[in-house]
Amino acid sequence: MSRLLAIDWGSSKLRGALIDNSGAVLDERSCDRGMLYTAPGGFEAVLEAEFGDWLDLPGTRCLMAGMVGARQGWVEAPYVACPAGIDDFAHRLRPVQASASGKVRDIAIVPGATCDNDGVPDVMRGEEIKFIGAMELLGIGSATMLSPGTHSKWVTVEHGRLTGFSTMMSGEFYDVLRRHSILSRSLPHDDGAMDGPAFDNGVERALAGSSLLQTAFSVRCLDLFDRLPRAALPSYLSGLVIGEALRWPRLDVVQSVVVIGTPVLAERFTRALSLRGIDTRALGEEAAWRGLWAIDQKRATFATER
């Protein structure tokens, strides 16, 4: 039986799925052994430790995406320039020589993507498979899509190709303000559950304000004058940061967005987009598995055409 071991190897997390030839996910695993926690030269050992039993199954091949293909990863997989579609990524897979286990492994890495925004380059690694997977799952070729996270990616796809994207450091900015600014003295130790009205208040204030540089300080003032319960302040700050991301001018002409991410982040961005009058469709991490499977299928097609 032919199987694909699909690997999404990010900076902090290592996730894998065993997929059959029809695209059905048979099993999934994840661990905290991302690139930042893998020693140089140790990628093969980690893959064997976490997924060696799956790799030993007859007919199993492995396709990886994410920071595993970065310069600091296992093997660098050079970026593909946009506009780029599934054929471009499948043609540019980077084979990996794995020998430490003493077994022959069929392993390759999907390259990331790059584009130019007003003369400045932008890059992504790992999100490209989610956008390809979303197109496959939804049966669409053109859309505005979002992968929210530490570095959120807003991408435009047209006729099945990624034509451009922008990175917004929304998650990282929240963490910096939350833990390393004066605002940390006003915020409770834990974020707790989302406070919907406080989050909405933050989004609306961000959309109406001048910039996050001005609106962020309101977190401290609302605490000083007891205008908002301290437990609600993390949700308010989250709304400010996400609302700032939604000030992106290109959203002025967008009517709907496909949001691809974990339930917590997808819920927040979906809620914020609705406040701006933009419809959404949400997908989870299954988009990554579908993207890797689709690229693998395209690779197999190329092999039979040779």
N, C-alpha and C positions, 0 to 999 in steps of 0.2 A: 504493500500500500504506500502510495506517495504522500508525503506530508511536508508541510512548511513549518519551521520554527521561526516565528516572527519575533524580532527583538527590537524594543524601543529602549535604547540605552541613553538616558539623559545625564545631566550633571549630578543629580542626587539619587535618582531612582533607576533601577534596572527592572524592566518588565518584559515578559515573554508570553507568547501564546502558541499553542500547537494547533495547526489549521489543516484540515483535510483538503483534498483536491477540488472540492466543490465550494470551498470558502467558508465552511462551517468551523467555528472555534470549538475545539475538543476540550481544551483545558487552558488555564492561565496561571501564571505565577508572578510575584513581584518581591523585590527586596531593596534594602537601602544600600546598594553597592553600585551607585552611579560613578561617573567618571572621576568626580572629586574624591571619592573614597576607594579608588582603585590605583594601586601603585604603578608607576611606569613599568611597562613590560609584563604587567599582571593580568591583562584583559583575558587572555586565553584561559588562564587558570580559573578566573572567576566564572567565565562562561561554562567551563567544564564542571565546576563545583555546583553551579545552580541549575544547569540544563543538560549535563552530560548524559543522563539517562534518556532524555528525549532525543538527543543527537544520535544515540546508539540504536534507535529504532530504524530498521531497514527502510531505505528510500527517503530518509529525512534530509532536507537541505535547510540552510539557515540564511535568512536575509535580515540585516540589521540597519537601523537608522538612528540618528541622533548624534550626541557628542562623541560616540565611539568612533565617528569618522572625522573628528576635528584634529587639528594639528597636535593636540595633547592627548588624543585618543589612541586606539589600537593602531589603525592605519589611516592616514589622511585621505579622504575622498574629496577631490577638488569640487568646488561649487559649480552648479549648472546655472548659466545666466538666463534670466527671464527675458522674453516669454518662453516658457517651458511646459511641456506636457508629459504624460506618462511615458511616451516613447523616449524622450530625452533622458529621463532618469533611468529607464531600463537599459538604455545603450551605454550609460556611463557608470554602471556598477563597478565597484572596486573589489576585486577578489582578495581574499585573505588567506595567507599561508599559515595553516595551523598544524603543528607537528608535535607539540609537547605531550599530547595524549598518546602518541604513537599510532593514531588512527587517522584514516583519510576522511576529511571533513569538507563538505561543499558549503563554503561560507562566503558571503559578499556583503558589502556595505553600500547603501543608497547614498548618493551625494546630496549635500544640502543645496540651497538655492541662493542666488544673489540678484540684486537689481540695483538700479541707480535712481536716487531721489534728489533731483535738483543738483546734480553734480557730486552727491555724497553716496557712497555705497552702503547697502544694507544687506544683511545675511540672515538665514535661518537654517537650522539643522534639527530635523525631527518633525517639525510642523508640516513640511511639504507632504509627508505621507498621509497626514490627517486630511488635508485639503483634497488630495487625490481620492482618498477613501470616501470623503463626503460626497464628491461628485458621483462616485460609483453607487453609493447607498441611496442617494436621493434621485439619481437619474437625471442630473442637471449638468450643463456645461458652462453656464454663466451665472455669476452671483458675487456678492460681497460676503466674505467669510471672516470669522474671528476665532483665533485660538488664544483664549485668555490665560495668563500665567504670570510668572516673574517678569518675563519680557513678552508682552502680548503682541501677537502678530495679526495685523489686519491685511487681508489679501483680496485682490480682485482677480477673478477667473473669468475668462472669455473664451467661448468655443473650446472648452476642455483644457485650456492652458492657463498657467499662472502668469499673468501679464505684469504684475507689480505688487509690492507690499510695503508696509511700514511697521516698524517695531516701536512699541510704546512700553517704557519701563514701569508700567503701572504697579505690578506686584512688588517690585523692588523699591519703588518710591514709597509705597505704603509701609513697607518694613522699615525703611530708613526713618521716616517720620514717626512711626509707631515706637521704635526702640532707641533711636539715636538722636532725637531732637528734644527741644524743651517740652514738646507735646507729651512725651513719655511720662512726665510727672503728673499729668492730668488724667492719664488713661489707666484703667484697672490692669491687674497683672495678666489676666486672660481676656481674650476677645469675647468669649461666650457666644450664645446664639445671636443670630442677626436680629436687630431691632428694625422692623420694616419701616415705620414712620421716620425714624432717625436716619436710616439709609436714604430714603426718598428725599428727606430734607437736605442731606448733603449733596445728592445728585443735582437737585434743583438749584441749590445755591451755587454750585460749580458752574452750571450752565448759564446762570445769570450774572456771575461774577467776572472779574477781569482776568484772573489767573490763579493757579494753585498757590503761588507765592503770597497772594493776599488772603485767599479764603482759608488756607490751612491754619492760620493763627486764630481763627474763630473757635477752634477746638478748645484752646486754652481759655479764651474769654467766656465761652459758654459754661465752662467748669468754674471759673472764678466767681461768676455771678449766679451760679446754681440755676442756669437756664435750661440745662439738659442733664438728666441723671448720668452719673459717671459710667454706669454700666452700658449706656447707650452710645457713648462717645466713640468706641471703635467702629460701630456701624456707621455713624455719621462721617468719620474720617474716611472709611472705605467708600462711602458715597461721594465724598469730595474728590477722591482720586479717580474713581471710575467715571464720574461726571466730567472731570477734566479731560479724560481720554475721549469722551463723546463730543468734545468741542472740535474734533477733527473736521476740517472744512469739507472733506469729501463726503461726509455723511449727509450733507445738505441735499444731495441729489439721490440718496439711497432710500428705498422704501422697505427693504427687508434685509436681514443679515442672518447667515447660518452661523450659529455659535457652537463650537466644538470644544468640550472640556469636561472637567470633573463637575459633578452635580452642584457643588457649592459655588464654584466660580460661574458656571453657566447660569445658575439662578440669578446671581447678582447682576451680571451683564444683561441678561434678558429683561430683568426688572427695570434696569436703568435705561435700556434702549426703548422700552415701552413708554417711559416718561418723556422721551424725545419723539414719540409718535412713530417709532420704527418697529415693524413686525419682525418676529424671529422664528427660526426653527432650530431646535437644539439636538445635538448628537453628543454621545459620550466617547469614551476612549476606544469604542469599537471601530471608530473611523480609522484609527491607526492600523489596526489589524487588517481592515479591508484594503487600505492603501498598499500595505506591504504585499498582501496576497495578489492584488491586481498587478503590481509591478512584477512580481514573480511569474504570473501567468503570461505577461507580455514578454518577459525574458525567455520563457519556454517557446513562445511563438517565434521569436527571432532565431532561436536555436534550430527549429525545424525548417526554417526557410533557407538556412545556409546550405 
